[in-house]
Amino acid sequence: MNLFLLYLLLLKATATTFTGGTTLPVIREEFVVERKLITDQQLSKAVAIGRLGPGPNATYVISVGYYIAGTPGAIVGYLAIISPAFLAILFLRVLQGRTERPRWQGAIKGLTAAAAGLMLANAIPIAQDAITTTLGACIAAVALALLASKKVDSLLVIGGAAIVGMIYLR
């Protein structure tokens, strides 16, 4: 795949979402469903790899780039992650003082609700690929409960799930 096109597609995902997690539906649609450049399994691995390290949730975009185009793809993924941060400075100047207005507050809430819906809609196919056994379903349920409680750090949940998977899901 052309690296510039890869950058533009990853930039579309990172620039049009609110958090690293909401890039997932866009990336899945573009690279798994439409272009078939990676599989749901590779996307799941990329997300897991991205969550293992420190930093924002979107770091898995680097792994997606790597799966598609090797080391140059990983570099393009990194650039796609950092580009919106630089654009945000411009938007902050334009929106300065406007976000406290009720109309802007409503727009922000509506966009956030739509992003949550996108994440849920795309979580199902990824879960179907990853949860293929009763133990896998139990791991997913326990992870969901622990993460929803916000009492256990996500790194510990993912690390624990990986250890259980290594022992029992061979």
Residue frames as a rotation matrix with the C-alpha (Angstrom) as fourth column:
MET 1
0.580 0.814 0.000 0.00
0.814 -0.580 0.000 0.00
0.000 0.000 -1.000 0.00
ASN 2
0.027 -0.481 0.876 1.14
0.395 -0.800 -0.451 3.53
0.918 0.358 0.169 -0.76
LEU 3
-0.499 -0.320 -0.806 2.51
0.855 -0.031 -0.517 5.07
0.141 -0.947 0.289 2.46
PHE 4
-0.977 0.176 0.122 0.96
-0.182 -0.982 -0.043 8.47
0.112 -0.065 0.992 1.80
LEU 5
-0.162 0.966 -0.201 -2.47
-0.406 0.121 0.906 6.86
0.899 0.228 0.373 1.35
LEU 6
-0.033 0.068 -0.997 -1.90
0.725 0.688 0.023 4.82
0.688 -0.722 -0.072 4.51
TYR 7
-0.882 -0.335 -0.331 -1.07
0.471 -0.647 -0.600 8.05
-0.013 -0.685 0.728 6.36
LEU 8
-0.751 0.635 0.180 -4.21
-0.516 -0.735 0.439 9.77
0.412 0.237 0.880 5.06
LEU 9
0.072 0.814 -0.577 -6.45
-0.060 0.581 0.812 6.86
0.996 -0.024 0.090 6.02
LEU 10
-0.174 -0.202 -0.964 -4.93
0.900 0.364 -0.239 6.58
0.399 -0.909 0.119 9.50
LEU 11
-0.986 -0.168 -0.014 -5.09
0.163 -0.930 -0.329 10.35
0.042 -0.326 0.944 9.87
LYS 12
-0.362 0.928 0.091 -8.80
-0.397 -0.241 0.886 10.23
0.843 0.285 0.456 8.98
ALA 13
0.249 0.444 -0.861 -9.29
0.516 0.692 0.506 7.81
0.820 -0.570 -0.057 11.85
THR 14
-0.334 -0.477 -0.813 -7.22
0.940 -0.103 -0.326 9.71
0.072 -0.873 0.483 14.39
ALA 15
-0.988 -0.096 0.119 -8.40
0.099 -0.995 0.014 13.19
0.117 0.025 0.993 13.42
THR 16
-0.387 0.917 0.097 -12.12
-0.465 -0.285 0.838 12.40
0.796 0.279 0.537 13.41
THR 17
0.307 0.463 -0.831 -12.37
0.496 0.668 0.555 10.71
0.812 -0.583 -0.025 16.79
PHE 18
0.693 0.121 0.710 -12.27
-0.406 -0.749 0.524 11.90
0.596 -0.651 -0.470 20.38
THR 19
0.402 -0.589 0.701 -10.15
-0.738 0.245 0.629 9.29
-0.542 -0.770 -0.337 22.11
GLY 20
-0.609 -0.742 -0.281 -7.84
-0.771 0.472 0.428 6.53
-0.185 0.477 -0.859 21.03
GLY 21
-0.662 0.385 0.643 -10.57
0.125 0.903 -0.412 3.94
-0.739 -0.192 -0.645 21.49
THR 22
0.391 0.907 -0.157 -12.95
-0.004 -0.169 -0.986 5.58
-0.920 0.386 -0.062 19.08
THR 23
-0.173 -0.489 -0.855 -10.47
-0.925 -0.217 0.311 5.25
-0.338 0.845 -0.415 16.22
LEU 24
-0.693 -0.185 0.697 -11.17
-0.166 0.982 0.095 1.53
-0.702 -0.050 -0.711 16.26
PRO 25
0.287 0.859 0.424 -14.43
0.324 0.329 -0.887 1.56
-0.902 0.392 -0.184 14.25
VAL 26
0.719 -0.059 -0.692 -12.93
-0.569 -0.621 -0.539 3.76
-0.398 0.781 -0.480 11.56
ILE 27
-0.329 -0.932 -0.149 -9.77
-0.902 0.264 0.340 1.69
-0.278 0.246 -0.928 11.29
ARG 28
-0.493 0.199 0.847 -11.69
0.041 0.978 -0.205 -1.59
-0.869 -0.066 -0.490 11.28
GLU 29
0.605 0.795 0.026 -14.06
0.111 -0.052 -0.992 -0.41
-0.788 0.604 -0.120 8.56
GLU 30
0.620 -0.399 -0.675 -11.24
-0.749 -0.559 -0.357 0.93
-0.235 0.727 -0.645 6.39
PHE 31
-0.262 -0.937 -0.232 -8.58
-0.964 0.266 0.013 -1.76
0.050 0.227 -0.973 6.79
VAL 32
-0.746 0.050 0.664 -10.48
-0.171 0.949 -0.264 -4.95
-0.643 -0.310 -0.700 7.73
VAL 33
0.114 0.935 0.336 -13.86
0.283 0.294 -0.913 -4.60
-0.952 0.199 -0.231 6.01
GLU 34
0.789 0.294 -0.540 -13.25
-0.325 -0.546 -0.772 -2.38
-0.522 0.785 -0.335 2.97
ARG 35
0.394 -0.737 -0.549 -9.63
-0.903 -0.200 -0.380 -2.96
0.170 0.646 -0.745 1.94
LYS 36
0.998 0.054 -0.029 -8.99
-0.046 0.970 0.240 -6.36
0.041 -0.239 0.970 3.63
LEU 37
0.308 -0.949 0.070 -5.40
-0.451 -0.210 -0.867 -5.38
0.838 0.235 -0.493 4.45
ILE 38
-0.833 -0.468 0.293 -5.52
-0.488 0.376 -0.788 -6.86
0.259 -0.800 -0.542 7.96
THR 39
-0.310 0.718 -0.623 -7.78
0.354 0.695 0.625 -9.32
0.882 -0.027 -0.470 9.75
ASP 40
0.642 0.583 0.498 -9.90
-0.323 -0.384 0.865 -8.86
0.695 -0.716 -0.058 12.86
GLN 41
0.805 -0.401 -0.438 -7.36
0.590 0.619 0.518 -11.06
0.063 -0.676 0.735 14.64
GLN 42
-0.249 -0.929 0.273 -4.48
0.862 -0.342 -0.375 -8.77
0.441 0.142 0.886 13.63
LEU 43
-0.068 0.298 0.952 -6.51
-0.130 -0.949 0.288 -5.73
0.989 -0.105 0.103 14.69
SER 44
0.914 0.400 -0.068 -7.21
-0.020 0.211 0.977 -7.37
0.405 -0.892 0.201 18.06
LYS 45
0.384 -0.861 -0.333 -3.49
0.922 0.379 0.083 -8.06
0.055 -0.339 0.939 18.48
ALA 46
-0.354 -0.514 0.781 -2.65
0.518 -0.803 -0.293 -4.47
0.778 0.301 0.551 17.53
VAL 47
0.415 0.589 0.693 -5.08
-0.316 -0.621 0.717 -3.15
0.853 -0.517 -0.072 20.15
ALA 48
0.935 -0.090 -0.342 -3.65
0.338 0.520 0.785 -5.46
0.107 -0.849 0.517 22.81
ILE 49
0.001 -0.998 0.060 -0.10
0.965 -0.015 -0.262 -4.43
0.263 0.058 0.963 21.94
GLY 50
-0.247 -0.050 0.968 -1.07
0.176 -0.984 -0.006 -0.76
0.953 0.169 0.252 22.08
ARG 51
0.698 0.596 0.398 -2.70
-0.297 -0.264 0.918 -1.16
0.652 -0.759 -0.007 25.50
LEU 52
0.664 -0.491 -0.564 0.32
0.712 0.644 0.278 -2.95
0.227 -0.586 0.778 26.98
GLY 53
-0.408 -0.900 0.157 2.59
0.822 -0.436 -0.365 0.06
0.397 -0.020 0.918 26.64
PRO 54
-0.306 0.249 -0.919 2.31
0.604 -0.695 -0.390 3.46
-0.735 -0.675 0.062 28.24
GLY 55
-0.973 -0.106 -0.207 0.69
-0.054 -0.762 0.645 6.38
-0.226 0.639 0.735 26.51
PRO 56
-0.351 0.905 -0.240 -2.59
-0.849 -0.416 -0.326 7.14
-0.395 0.089 0.914 24.83
ASN 57
0.168 0.557 0.813 -5.11
-0.141 0.830 -0.540 4.52
-0.976 -0.023 0.218 23.71
ALA 58
0.884 0.276 -0.378 -4.39
-0.369 -0.085 -0.926 5.24
-0.287 0.958 0.027 20.05
THR 59
-0.067 -0.995 -0.068 -0.88
-0.844 0.020 0.536 3.81
-0.532 0.093 -0.841 20.11
TYR 60
0.010 0.129 0.992 -2.28
0.212 0.969 -0.128 0.64
-0.977 0.211 -0.017 18.55
VAL 61
0.908 0.300 -0.292 -2.45
-0.172 -0.368 -0.914 2.63
-0.381 0.880 -0.282 15.30
ILE 62
0.066 -0.966 -0.251 1.33
-0.961 -0.129 0.243 2.18
-0.267 0.225 -0.937 15.10
SER 63
-0.530 -0.223 0.818 0.87
-0.194 0.971 0.139 -1.61
-0.826 -0.085 -0.558 15.18
VAL 64
0.557 0.770 0.311 -1.85
0.240 0.208 -0.948 -1.39
-0.795 0.603 -0.069 12.51
GLY 65
0.713 -0.372 -0.594 0.57
-0.681 -0.571 -0.459 0.53
-0.169 0.732 -0.660 10.31
TYR 66
-0.356 -0.897 0.262 3.21
-0.813 0.436 0.387 -2.11
-0.461 -0.075 -0.884 10.99
TYR 67
-0.141 0.382 0.913 0.89
0.153 0.920 -0.362 -4.98
-0.978 0.088 -0.188 10.03
ILE 68
0.830 0.557 0.035 0.08
0.147 -0.159 -0.976 -3.21
-0.539 0.815 -0.214 6.76
ALA 69
0.876 -0.473 0.092 3.49
-0.069 -0.312 -0.948 -1.90
0.477 0.824 -0.306 5.67
GLY 70
0.293 -0.822 -0.488 6.18
0.815 0.482 -0.322 -3.01
0.500 -0.303 0.811 8.11
THR 71
-0.270 -0.510 -0.816 8.46
0.884 -0.468 0.000 -0.47
-0.382 -0.721 0.578 9.79
PRO 72
-0.960 -0.026 0.277 7.60
0.156 -0.876 0.456 2.37
0.231 0.481 0.846 7.36
GLY 73
-0.098 0.995 0.011 3.92
0.266 0.015 0.964 1.68
0.959 0.098 -0.266 8.12
ALA 74
0.223 0.100 -0.970 4.61
0.969 0.088 0.232 1.92
0.109 -0.991 -0.078 11.86
ILE 75
-0.767 -0.546 -0.337 6.29
0.565 -0.823 0.050 5.30
-0.305 -0.152 0.940 11.33
VAL 76
-0.724 0.587 0.362 3.29
0.004 -0.521 0.853 6.47
0.689 0.620 0.375 9.27
GLY 77
0.202 0.812 -0.548 0.99
0.652 0.306 0.694 5.26
0.731 -0.497 -0.467 12.09
TYR 78
-0.195 -0.372 -0.908 2.97
0.938 -0.342 -0.061 7.30
-0.288 -0.863 0.415 14.60
LEU 79
-0.980 -0.194 0.054 2.75
0.200 -0.910 0.363 10.40
-0.021 0.366 0.930 12.41
ALA 80
-0.363 0.922 0.135 -1.00
0.164 -0.079 0.983 9.89
0.917 0.379 -0.122 12.03
ILE 81
0.213 0.404 -0.890 -1.34
0.930 0.194 0.311 9.81
0.298 -0.894 -0.334 15.83
ILE 82
-0.344 -0.453 -0.823 0.58
0.774 -0.633 0.025 13.01
-0.532 -0.628 0.568 16.49
SER 83
-0.803 -0.007 0.596 -0.76
0.469 -0.624 0.625 15.09
0.367 0.782 0.504 13.59
PRO 84
0.204 0.961 0.189 -4.19
0.579 -0.274 0.768 15.82
0.790 -0.048 -0.612 15.15
ALA 85
0.309 -0.151 -0.939 -2.51
0.903 -0.265 0.339 17.17
-0.300 -0.952 0.055 18.29
PHE 86
-0.764 -0.623 -0.165 -0.87
0.518 -0.746 0.418 19.84
-0.384 0.234 0.893 16.21
LEU 87
-0.590 0.643 0.488 -4.16
0.338 -0.352 0.873 20.60
0.733 0.680 -0.010 14.47
ALA 88
0.228 0.704 -0.672 -5.87
0.925 0.060 0.376 20.85
0.305 -0.707 -0.638 17.86
ILE 89
-0.490 -0.476 -0.730 -3.87
0.682 -0.731 0.020 23.98
-0.544 -0.488 0.683 18.61
LEU 90
-0.968 0.168 0.185 -5.50
0.028 -0.661 0.750 25.68
0.248 0.731 0.635 15.62
PHE 91
-0.170 0.973 -0.159 -8.97
0.460 0.221 0.860 24.50
0.872 0.073 -0.485 16.63
LEU 92
-0.037 0.109 -0.993 -8.49
0.993 -0.110 -0.049 25.76
-0.115 -0.988 -0.104 20.18
ARG 93
-0.883 -0.315 -0.349 -7.78
0.270 -0.947 0.172 29.21
-0.384 0.057 0.921 18.82
VAL 94
-0.759 0.642 0.106 -10.92
-0.082 -0.256 0.963 29.13
0.646 0.723 0.247 16.67
LEU 95
0.067 0.862 -0.502 -13.18
0.474 0.415 0.776 27.70
0.878 -0.290 -0.381 19.40
GLN 96
-0.803 -0.499 -0.325 -11.77
0.506 -0.283 -0.815 29.80
0.315 -0.819 0.480 22.22
GLY 97
-0.895 0.445 -0.023 -14.63
-0.311 -0.660 -0.684 30.87
-0.319 -0.605 0.729 24.49
ARG 98
-0.342 0.811 -0.475 -17.35
-0.851 -0.053 0.522 29.16
0.398 0.583 0.708 22.42
THR 99
-0.585 0.059 -0.809 -17.42
0.030 0.998 0.051 25.71
0.811 0.006 -0.585 24.02
GLU 100
-0.940 0.273 -0.206 -19.30
0.214 0.001 -0.977 26.99
-0.266 -0.962 -0.059 27.08
ARG 101
-0.541 0.784 -0.303 -22.31
-0.839 -0.527 0.134 27.92
-0.055 0.327 0.943 24.96
PRO 102
-0.003 0.627 0.779 -25.27
-0.491 0.677 -0.548 25.51
-0.871 -0.384 0.306 25.19
ARG 103
0.819 0.325 -0.472 -25.26
-0.559 0.273 -0.783 24.79
-0.125 0.905 0.406 21.44
TRP 104
0.024 -0.907 -0.420 -21.61
-0.768 0.252 -0.589 23.74
0.640 0.337 -0.691 21.48
GLN 105
-0.560 -0.155 0.814 -22.19
-0.747 0.519 -0.415 21.69
-0.358 -0.841 -0.406 24.64
GLY 106
0.455 0.819 0.350 -25.04
-0.482 0.557 -0.676 19.86
-0.749 0.139 0.648 22.88
ALA 107
0.690 -0.266 -0.673 -22.90
-0.637 0.218 -0.739 19.25
0.344 0.939 -0.020 19.80
ILE 108
-0.408 -0.906 0.108 -20.11
-0.830 0.319 -0.458 17.81
0.381 -0.277 -0.882 21.93
LYS 109
-0.339 0.356 0.871 -22.53
-0.602 0.629 -0.492 15.50
-0.723 -0.691 0.001 23.78
GLY 110
0.738 0.660 -0.139 -24.09
-0.495 0.391 -0.776 14.34
-0.458 0.642 0.615 20.49
LEU 111
0.372 -0.698 -0.612 -20.71
-0.726 0.192 -0.660 13.60
0.578 0.690 -0.435 18.95
THR 112
-0.597 -0.588 0.546 -19.63
-0.802 0.442 -0.402 11.71
-0.005 -0.678 -0.735 22.04
ALA 113
0.113 0.733 0.671 -22.81
-0.521 0.619 -0.588 9.58
-0.846 -0.283 0.452 21.96
ALA 114
0.848 0.172 -0.501 -22.25
-0.530 0.298 -0.794 8.80
0.013 0.939 0.344 18.26
ALA 115
-0.105 -0.965 -0.239 -18.63
-0.821 0.220 -0.527 7.81
0.561 0.141 -0.816 18.96
ALA 116
-0.496 -0.008 0.868 -19.79
-0.697 0.600 -0.393 5.46
-0.518 -0.800 -0.303 21.75
GLY 117
0.589 0.785 0.194 -22.26
-0.446 0.516 -0.731 3.86
-0.674 0.344 0.654 19.34
LEU 118
0.584 -0.470 -0.663 -19.53
-0.686 0.152 -0.712 3.36
0.435 0.870 -0.233 16.75
MET 119
-0.487 -0.820 0.300 -17.30
-0.850 0.366 -0.380 1.69
0.201 -0.440 -0.875 19.32
LEU 120
-0.193 0.492 0.849 -20.05
-0.549 0.663 -0.509 -0.68
-0.813 -0.565 0.142 20.42
ALA 121
0.783 0.552 -0.286 -21.02
-0.517 0.324 -0.792 -1.59
-0.345 0.768 0.539 16.85
ASN 122
0.427 -0.702 -0.570 -17.45
-0.611 0.242 -0.754 -2.54
0.667 0.670 -0.326 15.99
ALA 123
-0.340 -0.525 0.780 -16.68
-0.930 0.313 -0.194 -4.29
-0.142 -0.791 -0.595 19.26
ILE 124
0.535 0.663 0.523 -19.01
-0.584 0.738 -0.339 -7.17
-0.611 -0.124 0.782 18.34
PRO 125
0.901 -0.198 -0.385 -17.04
-0.215 0.567 -0.795 -8.52
0.376 0.799 0.469 15.32
ILE 126
-0.094 -0.984 0.151 -13.75
-0.663 -0.051 -0.747 -8.15
0.743 -0.170 -0.647 17.18
ALA 127
-0.189 0.110 0.976 -15.19
-0.913 0.345 -0.216 -9.98
-0.361 -0.932 0.035 20.20
GLN 128
0.835 0.546 0.076 -16.54
-0.468 0.775 -0.425 -12.76
-0.291 0.319 0.902 17.97
ASP 129
0.554 -0.712 -0.431 -13.05
-0.278 0.330 -0.902 -13.32
0.785 0.620 -0.015 16.63
ALA 130
-0.402 -0.817 0.414 -11.40
-0.628 -0.083 -0.774 -13.23
0.666 -0.571 -0.480 20.06
ILE 131
-0.384 0.345 0.857 -14.00
-0.815 0.310 -0.490 -15.02
-0.435 -0.886 0.162 22.22
THR 132
-0.123 0.258 -0.958 -14.22
-0.774 0.579 0.256 -18.56
0.621 0.773 0.129 20.90
THR 133
-0.480 -0.063 -0.875 -14.28
0.350 0.901 -0.256 -20.61
0.805 -0.429 -0.410 24.12
THR 134
0.640 0.712 -0.288 -16.10
0.509 -0.112 0.854 -20.58
0.576 -0.693 -0.434 27.44
LEU 135
0.161 -0.667 -0.727 -12.89
0.912 -0.180 0.368 -19.56
-0.376 -0.723 0.580 29.17
GLY 136
-0.756 -0.412 0.509 -12.43
0.610 -0.725 0.319 -16.73
0.237 0.552 0.800 26.65
ALA 137
0.065 0.875 0.479 -15.96
0.277 -0.477 0.834 -15.53
0.959 0.078 -0.273 27.43
CYS 138
0.694 0.135 -0.708 -15.19
0.711 0.027 0.702 -15.68
0.114 -0.990 -0.078 31.16
ILE 139
-0.375 -0.894 -0.247 -11.99
0.885 -0.424 0.193 -13.69
-0.278 -0.146 0.949 30.67
ALA 140
-0.631 0.196 0.751 -13.93
0.380 -0.765 0.519 -11.08
0.676 0.613 0.408 28.68
ALA 141
0.452 0.892 0.010 -16.68
0.374 -0.200 0.906 -10.87
0.810 -0.405 -0.424 31.32
VAL 142
0.471 -0.365 -0.803 -14.23
0.854 -0.041 0.519 -10.52
-0.223 -0.930 0.292 34.21
ALA 143
-0.641 -0.745 0.183 -12.20
0.766 -0.605 0.218 -7.93
-0.052 0.281 0.958 32.27
LEU 144
-0.269 0.635 0.724 -15.36
0.314 -0.653 0.689 -5.93
0.910 0.413 -0.024 31.52
ALA 145
0.717 0.579 -0.389 -16.43
0.521 -0.074 0.850 -6.02
0.464 -0.812 -0.355 35.17
LEU 146
0.144 -0.754 -0.641 -13.00
0.911 -0.152 0.384 -4.99
-0.387 -0.639 0.665 36.42
LEU 147
-0.760 -0.452 0.467 -12.62
0.623 -0.712 0.324 -2.20
0.186 0.537 0.822 33.88
ALA 148
0.029 0.861 0.508 -16.16
0.336 -0.487 0.806 -0.94
0.942 0.147 -0.303 34.51
SER 149
0.657 0.199 -0.727 -15.47
0.743 -0.014 0.669 -0.79
0.123 -0.980 -0.158 38.25
LYS 150
0.564 -0.546 0.620 -12.48
-0.062 -0.776 -0.627 1.48
0.824 0.315 -0.472 37.54
LYS 151
0.855 -0.254 0.452 -10.81
-0.476 -0.038 0.879 0.00
-0.206 -0.966 -0.154 40.62
VAL 152
0.353 -0.746 0.564 -8.26
0.424 0.665 0.615 -2.03
-0.834 0.022 0.552 38.68
ASP 153
-0.080 -0.492 -0.867 -5.81
-0.589 -0.678 0.439 -0.50
-0.804 0.546 -0.236 36.22
SER 154
0.809 0.474 -0.348 -6.37
-0.537 0.355 -0.766 -1.57
-0.239 0.806 0.541 32.62
LEU 155
0.012 -0.889 -0.457 -2.74
-0.858 0.226 -0.461 -2.66
0.513 0.398 -0.760 32.28
LEU 156
-0.680 -0.225 0.698 -3.21
-0.640 0.646 -0.415 -5.16
-0.358 -0.729 -0.583 35.12
VAL 157
0.328 0.882 0.338 -6.45
-0.446 0.460 -0.767 -6.47
-0.833 0.101 0.545 33.58
ILE 158
0.758 -0.070 -0.648 -4.86
-0.630 0.176 -0.757 -6.96
0.167 0.982 0.089 30.15
GLY 159
-0.324 -0.944 -0.058 -1.69
-0.853 0.318 -0.414 -8.43
0.409 -0.085 -0.908 31.62
GLY 160
-0.461 0.231 0.857 -3.70
-0.582 0.650 -0.489 -10.84
-0.670 -0.724 -0.165 33.77
ALA 161
0.664 0.748 -0.019 -5.84
-0.456 0.384 -0.803 -11.86
-0.593 0.541 0.596 30.80
ALA 162
0.404 -0.603 -0.688 -2.70
-0.793 0.144 -0.592 -12.50
0.456 0.784 -0.420 28.76
ILE 163
-0.634 -0.661 0.402 -1.24
-0.773 0.524 -0.357 -14.72
0.025 -0.537 -0.843 31.49
VAL 164
-0.068 0.696 0.714 -4.48
-0.418 0.630 -0.654 -16.70
-0.906 -0.344 0.248 31.85
GLY 165
0.787 0.386 -0.481 -4.66
-0.568 0.151 -0.809 -17.03
-0.239 0.910 0.338 28.07
MET 166
-0.038 -0.897 -0.441 -1.06
-0.892 0.229 -0.390 -18.26
0.451 0.378 -0.808 27.86
ILE 167
-0.724 -0.258 0.639 -1.73
-0.608 0.677 -0.415 -20.91
-0.325 -0.689 -0.647 30.48
TYR 168
-0.349 0.719 0.601 -5.19
-0.001 0.641 -0.767 -22.12
-0.937 -0.269 -0.223 29.50
LEU 169
0.668 0.697 -0.261 -5.96
-0.209 -0.160 -0.965 -21.04
-0.714 0.699 0.039 25.90
ARG 170
-0.405 -0.904 -0.140 -3.14
-0.456 0.067 0.888 -22.69
-0.793 0.423 -0.439 23.98
